[in-house]
């Protein structure tokens, strides 16, 4: 079984909160009442969008393990208006503290159609415009997209994962999920 889930902002990509303090943070258990499924990969608490869950260990490894290099596409709202040279930097690979990223696909895009409001909303500065970039990567360093856009001078304001491999977020609304029995 495979579940496509639209993870809302501020939700942990796990079924229990294992922090030392009783934090009251939201987890997947609030949204996915399906037993014996586990996330195939992770999506940071402050990111939104597609998260895949499965009860199939081999499928989970194929999706989550970086050695399989499954493409992941993100819609990234950034501060400022990136020039072509900044996008070229993403396409070549960006130097981060833990090494150079693999080349990414990157392009400017319009605000995604049907974009849902985020709670809380992003910070808006009247003197600084914002833009959307579509970025596709095949690796998964910790907070990689956020660090990449910061490295090119455009801090991330909002990060939405739209696609993993062949699976798309589609018309799922935040907190919704759907089962795929065949994949």
ZADO-101894 format. One record per residue (C-alpha): x negated, y negated, z negated; residue number from 0. Coordinates in nm, 2 decimals. Each point is the difference from the previous one (the first is absolute). Layout:
<nodes>
{node {X, Y, Z}, NUM};
...
</nodes>
This chain:
<nodes>
{node {0.00, 0.00, 0.00}, 0};
{node {-0.11, -0.35, 0.07}, 1};
{node {0.15, -0.32, -0.15}, 2};
{node {-0.04, -0.34, 0.15}, 3};
{node {0.03, -0.26, -0.28}, 4};
{node {0.01, -0.38, 0.01}, 5};
{node {-0.20, -0.08, -0.31}, 6};
{node {0.10, -0.33, -0.15}, 7};
{node {-0.25, -0.26, -0.13}, 8};
{node {-0.11, 0.06, -0.36}, 9};
{node {0.07, 0.38, 0.00}, 10};
{node {-0.28, 0.25, -0.07}, 11};
{node {-0.06, 0.27, 0.26}, 12};
{node {0.03, 0.27, -0.27}, 13};
{node {0.28, 0.16, -0.20}, 14};
{node {-0.12, -0.09, -0.34}, 15};
{node {-0.19, -0.30, -0.14}, 16};
{node {-0.32, 0.14, -0.15}, 17};
{node {-0.13, -0.33, -0.14}, 18};
{node {-0.10, 0.00, -0.37}, 19};
{node {0.25, -0.27, -0.09}, 20};
{node {0.37, 0.06, 0.05}, 21};
{node {0.03, -0.25, 0.28}, 22};
{node {0.35, 0.06, 0.13}, 23};
{node {-0.13, -0.02, 0.36}, 24};
{node {0.23, 0.15, 0.26}, 25};
{node {-0.10, 0.34, 0.15}, 26};
{node {0.12, 0.22, 0.28}, 27};
{node {0.23, 0.19, -0.25}, 28};
{node {0.24, -0.28, 0.01}, 29};
{node {0.05, 0.04, 0.38}, 30};
{node {-0.07, 0.36, 0.10}, 31};
{node {0.21, 0.25, -0.18}, 32};
{node {-0.15, 0.29, 0.19}, 33};
{node {-0.20, 0.26, -0.20}, 34};
{node {-0.34, 0.13, 0.10}, 35};
{node {-0.10, -0.27, 0.25}, 36};
{node {-0.32, -0.20, -0.03}, 37};
{node {-0.13, -0.31, 0.18}, 38};
{node {-0.22, 0.06, 0.29}, 39};
{node {-0.24, -0.29, -0.06}, 40};
{node {0.05, -0.31, -0.20}, 41};
{node {0.13, -0.35, 0.05}, 42};
{node {-0.10, -0.26, -0.26}, 43};
{node {0.26, -0.13, -0.24}, 44};
{node {-0.02, -0.35, 0.16}, 45};
{node {0.05, 0.14, 0.35}, 46};
{node {0.33, 0.10, 0.16}, 47};
{node {0.11, 0.23, 0.28}, 48};
{node {-0.03, 0.36, 0.12}, 49};
{node {-0.11, 0.27, -0.24}, 50};
{node {0.03, 0.37, 0.09}, 51};
{node {0.07, 0.27, -0.25}, 52};
{node {0.00, 0.37, 0.06}, 53};
{node {0.01, 0.34, -0.17}, 54};
{node {-0.24, 0.14, 0.26}, 55};
{node {-0.36, -0.01, -0.13}, 56};
{node {-0.16, 0.05, 0.35}, 57};
{node {0.21, -0.29, 0.14}, 58};
{node {-0.08, -0.22, -0.30}, 59};
{node {-0.37, 0.06, 0.06}, 60};
{node {0.03, -0.07, 0.38}, 61};
{node {0.17, -0.33, -0.07}, 62};
{node {-0.21, -0.12, -0.30}, 63};
{node {-0.35, 0.13, 0.06}, 64};
{node {-0.21, -0.26, 0.18}, 65};
{node {-0.19, 0.27, 0.20}, 66};
{node {0.32, 0.05, 0.21}, 67};
{node {-0.01, -0.38, 0.09}, 68};
{node {0.38, -0.04, 0.02}, 69};
{node {0.08, -0.35, 0.12}, 70};
{node {0.18, -0.23, -0.24}, 71};
{node {0.15, -0.32, 0.12}, 72};
{node {0.06, -0.30, -0.22}, 73};
{node {0.18, -0.33, 0.04}, 74};
{node {-0.21, -0.26, -0.19}, 75};
{node {0.11, -0.35, -0.09}, 76};
{node {-0.31, -0.21, -0.05}, 77};
{node {-0.08, -0.35, -0.09}, 78};
{node {-0.10, -0.22, 0.29}, 79};
{node {0.00, 0.06, 0.37}, 80};
{node {-0.27, 0.25, 0.10}, 81};
{node {-0.19, -0.08, 0.32}, 82};
{node {-0.09, 0.27, 0.26}, 83};
{node {-0.35, 0.01, -0.15}, 84};
{node {0.14, 0.11, -0.34}, 85};
{node {0.21, 0.27, 0.17}, 86};
{node {-0.31, 0.11, 0.19}, 87};
{node {-0.18, 0.05, -0.34}, 88};
{node {0.27, 0.24, -0.11}, 89};
{node {-0.03, 0.18, 0.33}, 90};
{node {-0.37, 0.04, -0.04}, 91};
{node {0.00, 0.09, -0.37}, 92};
{node {-0.04, -0.22, -0.30}, 93};
{node {-0.28, 0.00, -0.26}, 94};
{node {0.15, 0.07, -0.34}, 95};
{node {-0.18, 0.06, -0.33}, 96};
{node {0.02, 0.38, 0.05}, 97};
{node {-0.11, -0.01, 0.37}, 98};
{node {0.12, -0.09, 0.34}, 99};
{node {0.36, 0.11, 0.09}, 100};
{node {0.06, 0.20, 0.31}, 101};
{node {0.14, -0.21, 0.29}, 102};
{node {0.37, -0.08, -0.03}, 103};
{node {0.26, -0.09, 0.25}, 104};
{node {0.11, -0.36, -0.07}, 105};
{node {0.24, -0.24, 0.16}, 106};
{node {0.20, -0.31, -0.09}, 107};
{node {0.37, 0.08, -0.02}, 108};
{node {0.33, -0.18, -0.07}, 109};
{node {0.16, 0.04, -0.34}, 110};
{node {0.15, 0.35, 0.00}, 111};
{node {0.36, 0.02, 0.10}, 112};
{node {0.25, 0.06, -0.28}, 113};
{node {-0.26, -0.08, -0.26}, 114};
{node {0.15, 0.05, -0.35}, 115};
{node {-0.07, -0.25, -0.28}, 116};
{node {-0.27, 0.09, -0.24}, 117};
{node {0.06, -0.04, -0.38}, 118};
{node {-0.19, -0.19, -0.12}, 119};
{node {-0.05, -0.20, 0.32}, 120};
{node {-0.35, -0.07, 0.13}, 121};
{node {-0.17, -0.32, -0.10}, 122};
{node {0.06, -0.27, 0.26}, 123};
{node {-0.23, -0.30, 0.04}, 124};
{node {0.15, -0.28, 0.21}, 125};
{node {-0.35, -0.11, 0.12}, 126};
{node {-0.11, 0.35, 0.11}, 127};
{node {0.18, 0.18, 0.27}, 128};
{node {0.04, 0.38, 0.00}, 129};
{node {-0.01, 0.26, 0.28}, 130};
{node {0.07, 0.36, 0.06}, 131};
{node {-0.26, 0.25, 0.13}, 132};
{node {0.06, 0.37, 0.10}, 133};
{node {-0.30, 0.21, -0.11}, 134};
{node {-0.05, 0.37, 0.06}, 135};
{node {-0.27, 0.19, -0.18}, 136};
{node {-0.11, 0.36, -0.02}, 137};
{node {-0.18, -0.01, -0.34}, 138};
{node {0.13, -0.08, -0.34}, 139};
{node {-0.24, -0.19, -0.22}, 140};
{node {0.15, -0.14, -0.32}, 141};
{node {0.20, -0.31, 0.08}, 142};
{node {-0.17, 0.00, 0.34}, 143};
{node {0.24, -0.22, 0.20}, 144};
{node {0.01, -0.27, -0.27}, 145};
{node {-0.38, 0.00, -0.02}, 146};
{node {-0.03, -0.01, 0.38}, 147};
{node {0.22, -0.30, 0.05}, 148};
{node {-0.16, -0.18, -0.29}, 149};
{node {-0.34, 0.07, 0.16}, 150};
{node {0.10, -0.18, 0.31}, 151};
{node {0.13, -0.30, -0.20}, 152};
{node {0.37, 0.08, 0.00}, 153};
{node {0.12, 0.13, -0.34}, 154};
{node {0.29, 0.24, 0.01}, 155};
{node {0.33, -0.13, -0.13}, 156};
{node {0.22, 0.30, 0.08}, 157};
{node {-0.09, 0.35, 0.12}, 158};
{node {0.25, 0.24, 0.16}, 159};
{node {-0.09, 0.35, 0.13}, 160};
{node {0.21, 0.05, 0.31}, 161};
{node {-0.13, 0.33, 0.14}, 162};
{node {-0.20, 0.31, -0.10}, 163};
{node {-0.09, 0.22, 0.30}, 164};
{node {0.32, 0.06, 0.19}, 165};
{node {0.23, -0.10, -0.29}, 166};
{node {0.15, -0.35, -0.01}, 167};
{node {0.17, -0.20, -0.27}, 168};
{node {0.28, -0.06, 0.24}, 169};
{node {0.32, -0.15, -0.14}, 170};
{node {-0.06, 0.13, -0.36}, 171};
{node {0.07, -0.27, -0.25}, 172};
{node {-0.21, -0.04, -0.32}, 173};
{node {0.07, 0.30, -0.23}, 174};
{node {0.16, 0.21, 0.27}, 175};
{node {-0.13, 0.34, 0.12}, 176};
{node {0.09, 0.26, 0.25}, 177};
{node {-0.08, 0.37, 0.03}, 178};
{node {-0.16, 0.14, 0.32}, 179};
{node {0.04, 0.38, 0.00}, 180};
{node {-0.19, 0.04, 0.33}, 181};
{node {-0.32, -0.19, 0.07}, 182};
</nodes>
